[in-house]
Amino acid sequence: MATLREAVDRKDWVRGDERAEVTLVEYGDLADRNTAALEPVLRRLQETMGDRLRIAYRHLPLGPREGLAAAQAAEFAGKRGKFWQMHDLLLGRQGALGEDDLVRYAQELGLDGAALRREMQSGELERAVREDMASAVRSGALGVPTLFINGDRYDGPRTEHDIKEAIERAARQPWGAEVETTGPQRAMPGAGRKE
């Protein structure tokens, strides 16, 4: 079974309590319909499991250039405390992910659209996305969405019931060292950690 090779740390975007029994890492593509379809399932799981589950999101844009651009827009928003808001917005608007669309979405979130354009052109945002992509390859995440539950790749059905069963099994097993927290995460504001 493939295992997560990069510990969840301060570079990750995380929802949930860092002391949660189970950490689920998702490699996703904000321009991918399967990633979008899985999002409500993960949301419901986090709502029902509460502090027992935390979710980390990592970028793995595999499709057209729009996926890479969307990931960069999410990174831009994250640097300003609005990663999850942009993440959710982009998953809901996959049909319109051109640069002008991304600028408009940044502005909807109260961010500077011109700054987004500048940072996308500088390459800085792309470097952060490519780091996630490299970690995906090292961990054996070759498609999207790919899930790791407490460090083990989950290859089962993507239903809420099946994923919850896998999470419950993981909660009963000891943690692997490779998924221990190594520092504060890029977390949702108000979750007790820095973005």
Buried (B, 14 or more C-beta within 10 A) or exposed (E): EBBBBBBBBBBBBBBBBBEBBBBBBBBBBBBBEEBBEBBEBBBEBBEEBEEBBBBBBBBBBBEEEBBBBBBBBBBBBBBBBBBBBBBBBBBEBBEEBEBEBBBEBBEEBEBBBEBBBEBBEEEBBBEBBBBBBEBBEEBBBEEBBBBBBBBBBBEEEBEBEEBBEBBBEBBEEEEBEBBEBEEBBBBBEEBEBEB
